[in-house]
Structure formats: structure tokens, C-alpha cells
Amino acid sequence: MSGELLGVIWDERFNKISFSHPMIRDISLQRIKKFKEMLDNVPRIIIIKPEEANEDDILEVHTVSYLEKLKEVSNEEFIGFLDGGDTVHYPGMFSDILLVLGSTFTGIKYLKFLEKVYIPLGGFHHSLPDRAMGFCPINDVALGVKTLLKEGKRVAIIDVDAHHGNGLQEILYRDPVLKVNIFGYDGKFFPGTGRLEERGEGKGRCLNFNVGLPLDSGDDSFEYALRMLDLVYEYSPEYLVVIAGVDGHRNDNLKSLNLTTNSYLNLGIRVERLRKRLNAKVLSYGGGGYGPYSSLCMISFLYGLQGVNKRDEKPTQSKNEDIKKTKDVVKTLFFEGFTHCL
């Protein structure tokens, strides 16, 4: 077992916060509630209460006009959408946004004393500088990474989710931060971004790695994709920022992949192994998840971080052609590495 404490950012208000579409709002809320109920099963946990961020903190990534829009819709008396029909706004939501963002800043603050922190309500990687997208009103991860970069830290992002983190990629595309994205991909599945050729520009050139798994890929493809963490080791980051989105589970309501809890356990195990080899800090997020197994997947990731090898499901297998595609993508990215991208 891992002997280090894991700080979990938690506020009772999390039980009532969801920016998801009304049709899955209850599922999102239930995921967070069940997670907290199951958290006692994870060893060496300490609960950390987050502080709210300041509204000016949002401007490090987002535009002034978008900040004003968030404040304006928060004062409206009715529920509506911030984007084309995914991300809701509701009365008083701006205070919730500040709490969500403050969770990231609180996590960074406590990483001065702890080795790893987990934020269950966080990982909003679709939001763009001037608009919401995909249930994400702000990009808390990008704002956290920008903070670490300003402090002179060397940062690597491991973004695991059923959906490509388009906003996070776009915001940090030219920044000196390593980004490894593992997600479901066929060129059309939301948000449609994440091509293999998207490798970064400027100071971020050759630092963006997109591992798009064929839709319906199983645990074996995901396990192979985790070989990308060897590149993370070569980069030698001081901070590992991990989005452990659990919407890739086979029973998720927004399903694109065919994963089980084994994948999230293995992710936690690999991240912890990497952390120890690098002597790095880990700032991790719950990401997306909209199904009956979402909470268990989150707990499985924490099991992996904390050295508990508890497996609840039989692993799934990919089609032969799909595992071959995954292997080809990983081999291509390893060959290109940090210097040979176009």
C-alpha cells in the first residue's frame, strides 16, 4: 500500500452543484453523493475544505466579456443554457463556479504539504476562453496549470476521458506543458477534436499527444494506451495534473468506450508509480461520469493511487482491429516523441 496521505477536496455544496444538461443532472448529483459515501473505503484520506476563488482569477484564461456573461446569467431567475444546449446556467451559479475554481487553487496550496490531491467535482476541460461547452462553464484545469507555470513549475497533464479535452488543448496548445490525452475518437464523436496530427505550436510544439481510442475499445486498449506514461516520465515533470474522467465505463449513459473499473484502478496504479519515480506532486480530478458505475470508477482510481488492488469487474477486450489501431497510434507518437513532430 502507498503510505502517503491523499487530500480530497470536499464541500457539502458539491452535493448540489451540476452544470450538466437537465436530463442527466440527477445522475451527476448522485455520482458525487455516492462517491462521498464510498470514500471511507479508501485508506489514508484527509478532507480539505476549499476556499472560493476571486472572480478576477477567471481572467487568466477567460475573456472579460465571458466573465460578465457568467455573472449576468447567475442573476437571472430562470434556468437556461450557456451554450448550444449542454451547459446550464441557474440562479446563483456564479458562486458555485468560484467554489469549483477555488478547489483547484486550494489543491495547489495544499500540495506544498501533501504529495497528492483529488478534486471529485472538477476537470472541466471543454470550456473555451469565451464560452462554455460540454457541461463546462469554466476551464478549472487550464487555470490551475497556468498558475503552476507562473510559479515556474514543470507540468505534465494526463487527460483521460471518454471525450477529448478540446478546451484544455486549445488554451495550452502553445504553452510549455506536456499534454497526453486518452479518449474515444472516430472524428465525429463529441467534440470532434483530437487528431493525431495536433502536436502543439510555439513553446508547446511536440508536447501535445492525442491517443484517440476507437469507439467501444475495451480495457486492453486502454492499458496499452497507458504506455504513453513512459513519455511523461521522460519529460520529468514536477507536477502531474490528472483528469481521471470516468465516462468511458461501459455502462455510462454517454457511452463511447467499453471500459470497466479495472481501467481506472490501473490508471491510479500507473500514476502513483510514476509519481514515486519522479518524486512529483499529483493534482487529480474526477472529470466526467454519467452512469451507475461512475462513483465506483472514481473510488477505483483512488484505490490505485493508495495502493489498494481491488477489482470489481471482469476486464473487457477490444476487437482485434481496434487494439491494432491503438498500438499503431502509440507507436507513432513514441517514434515522433518530443522532437520529430511535423
N, C-alpha and C positions, 0 to 999 in steps of 0.2 A: 504494500500500500504506500501511496505518496504521503509523506509526513507533514507537508506544508498545509497551512490553513488556506481555505478558499473563501474570499469575501464575496457575498451575494448582496447586490444592491436591491433593497426592498422597501417599499412604502405601501401601506394599505390602500392607498389611492389607486395602485396598479390594478386592483380588482375591478375598477370601474372605467378604465381607460381602454378605448379601442378606436382606431381610426379606420377600421375596415368597413366594407360595404355592409349595409344593414342586414342583408341576407345571411352573413356569416359573423355578424357582430357577437352574437351569443356564444358561438363556438370559440371565438378569440378570447372572450372574457373567461369562459370555462377553462380554457387551456392554462391561463395564468393562475386561476384559483386552484386547480388540481395540482399544478406544479408546486405551489406553496405547501399544499397538504402533504405532498410526497417528499418534500425537501429534507425532512428529518431522517430519511433513509440514507442520505449522503453524509459520510463522515467528515469531521473537521471543518465545519461550516461556521462562519460568523456572519451575522446580518449587519448590513451597513445601511443607514437611512440616508437617502440622497438629499442634497440641497438643490433648490431651484436655480437654474441659470439666470443670467441677466438677458434682457431682450437684445441688447447690443451684441451679445456673443453670437447670435444668429448671423450677423452681417459678415462674419469671417468667410462664409460660404454663400449665403443667400443675398438677394438684392434687397434694396431698401423698399422698393415697391411691393415685393412679395411679403416682406415683414409687415408692412402696413395692411396688406390684404388679410394676413392671418389675424391680426388684431381686430380688424373690422368685422370679419365674419364671426369671430368669437363673441362679439357683442350683439349679434342677431338673435332673435327669439326662436328661430326655427332651425331645423336640420337641413343641410344641403350638401353639395359636393364641391370640393376644391378643384377637381379636375374633370375629366370627361364622364365620370360616373363610378369611380372606385373609392377615392379617399373622402371620407365625410368630414364636414365641419358641424359643430354643435355649440350651443351656448356655453361659454366658459372654457372652450378647448385650449385657448392660448396658455392658460395656467398649466394645463396638462402637458403641453409642448415644452414649457420651461422646466417642468419636473423631469420629463423624459431626457431632455438635453443635459440637465443638471446631473442626471445619473451617470452620464459619461464623464463629466468633469470630476464628479465625486470619486468615480472609479480610478481615474488617473491620479488623483490626490492620494488615495489610499495605497496605490501601487508603490509609493515611496516606502511603505512599511510591509506590504504583502507581496507575494510572488505572483498571485493570480486573482482576478476579479471576474465575476459573471454578472451580467445585467439581463434578466429574463425578458424585460419589456424594452427592447432596443434592437438595433440592427436595421434601421430604416434606410436601405441602400438604393432605393429607386428615386427618391426626391432629387430634383434638379435645382440649380440656383434660383430659378424664377418660377417654379411651380411644383405642386405635389404630383405624385404618381404612385400607383400600386400600393395604396394604403399607407403611404409615407409622406407626412406633411413637411418634415424637415429631414436633413441627412445628418443624423447624430454621429454616425461613424466618421464621415468626412470631417466634421467639425472637431472630433476628438483627435483624428490623425493630424489635422492642421496644427492643433495645439502641441502635439508631440514634436512635430517638425520644427515649430518655432522654438522649442526648447532644445533643439539640436540633436534630437534622438534619431536613431536609425530604425526604421519601421518596416515591417512586412505585414501584409494583410492576407489572410486566408478566408475567402468569402465562399462559403458553402450554402447553397440554397437551391430550391427547385427552379428558381428564376434568376437570370443573370442580373448582377448589381449594376445596372446601366448608369445610374446617377453617380454612384461612388467611382466607377471607372472614369466617367466624363470629368468629374470635378478634379480628380487626382491624376489625370492622364499625362500631364506634363510635370508632375512633381517627382522628386527622388524618393519614391516609396515603392517597394516590391508588392505586386498585386497578383495573387493566384486565385482565380475564380473557377469553381467547380459547380456545374449547373446543368439542367436539362436543356437540350438545344436541338432544333431542327430548322432554324432560320425563320420560323414563323411564330413559334410559341412565345408568349409574353416574356420580356418586352421586345424580342426580336433582335436584340443586340448580342454581342459576344462572339464575333467571328474570330477565327484562329489568327487572322492577319492583323488584328487590332493589338499592336505590341507597345504602344506608348510613343510619346513625342518629347522633344526637348530633353530636360533633365530626367524625364520618365521613359526615355527611349529604351526599348528592350526589357522593360521592367513590368510589363503587363502580360500575363499568361492566362488565356482563356481555354479551359478544358470543358468543352461542351459535350456532355454525355448524351448519347442517343436516347430519345424518349423511351420510357419503360425499362431503362437499364436497371440491373439488379445490384446486389451488394458486391459481387465480384468486380464489376466495372468500377464501382466507387472505390473499392480497395486498391485497384490498380492506379486510379487517378491520384490517390494519396501519395504515390511515389513522387509527386511534384514537391512534396515537403523536403525532399533532398536538395532541391534548388533553393528552398528557403534557408536551409542550413548553410549552403554555400554563400548566401548573401550576408550572413552573420548579423541579423538584426538584434537590437537591444529590446525591442517591443514586438510582440506578436499580437496583432489585432485579429480576432477570430469571430466571424459571423457563422454561428452553427445553426443555420436555418433548418427546421425540421419538416418542411412541407414536401420533402422528397419521399416521405414514407408512403408505402403502397396503399394505405387506407386514407390518405389525405383527400379532402374534398376538392382541392385544386390540383389534383394529382398530375404529375408528368413523369415521375420516376417510380421505380418498383423496389424501394429500399425498405429495410426493416430497422429495428432499434440497434441491430448489430453495427450498422454503418456509423451511427452516432457514437456508440461506445468506442469503436475503433478510431474515430476522429479524435475523441478525447484522449485516448491512449497515445496516439501519434503526436498530438500537440504537447502532451505532458513530457513525452520522451524528448521531443525537440526542445522544449523549454529547458530541460535539465542539461542537454548537450550544449546549449548556447548560453546558459545562465541568464536567460531572458525573462522579461515580465510578460504576462498574458492578460490582455483585456478582451473579454469574450462576451458575445451577445446571443440572445435567444432567437433572433431573426423571425422568419415566417413559420407558420404552422396552423393548419385549419382542419384538424381531424381528431378522431377519438384517441389516437396514439401520440398526439403531439406532446403532451406533458411527459409521458414515459420516455419519449425520444430525448427531451431536454434533460431529464434525470439521467438517462444513459450516457449522454455526453459528459455530465458531471461525474458519473461513476468512473469514466475513463480518465478524467483529469485527476481524480482522487485515488486511483489505483484499485478500483473495485471491478473485477472482471465478471459481471453478472449479465448473462444472456437470456433474453426472454422469448426470442423467436428463432425459427429456423431460417438460415440465410437464403436469400433468393439468388437465382442465376440469370444471367443475361443471355440473349440469343447470341449464337456464335459470331454472326456478322457485327453485332453491336460491341461485343468485347474486343473484336479486332479493330473496330473504328477507334475505340478508346485508347487502345495500345498504340495505334498509329499516331494519334494526336499527341500523346505523352512523349513518344519517341521523337516526334518532330520538334516539340518545344524544348526537349532536353538537348537536341542537336543544335538548335539555334542559340539557346542559353541567353546570356546577358549581352552578347556581342555580335551575333550573326543574324539578327532580325533585319528585315528589309527596311 
